[in-house]
């Protein structure tokens, strides 16, 4: 697997407790939408037992000029150092890696189910599909506690509002703690939720992608299988807290 040195360009807030980190794209770095990179901090001022490397899905699409990741900002040594990086600092990138990518058949439908920061690989995929003018049917079911906690929500709503075969169903489960308006779903993603929103029409079997905390991914996998989705049509990406 290729190893690159990349220059940190800057960070930005994406939601409460979530930040995005952007890097210069190393020469010759090519990847598929949905893939990940392993980021190693070089000579960090502090570390812990998990070391100086973590793996993140790329948020940026292959056509973009830079590379970006996004993460929840927890109080760990790695996150503290990452959050304090100065522009111009170099890091080591290993990758790209992973097979959590779009089907080769450009007409095959996809269903994305994301919880919180699990949205990151789907942002890359959806940007890529929009740039390509893809006619692939695509549905995103996106669950968060509140709109304030939902990274990329405005961008995703914009993509869904444009002409094209992309549909977004967002759900917020703790709107009683929100200061923002929300007119969409407020239900947990359970069997009833899936029955309301998963396509029921005949056609090519959709590939179902699940990304989020491990417990959520396991629960959704069980719900999909119980609803009749074949195991071969389910792909998962588990997001662990760093």
Buried (B, 14 or more C-beta within 10 A) or exposed (E): EEEBEBBBBBBEEBBBBBBBBBBBBBEEBEBBBBBBBBBBBEEBEEBEEEEBEBBBBBBBBBEBEEBBBBBBBEEBBBBBBBEEBEEEBBBBBBBBBBEBBBBEEEEBBBBBBBBBBBBBBBBBBBBBBBEBEBEBBBBBBBBBBBBBBBBBBEEBBEBBEEEBEBBBBBBBBEBEEBEEEBEBBEEEBEEEBBEEBBEEEEEEEBBBBBBBBEEBBEBBBEBBBEEEBEEEBBBBBBBEEB
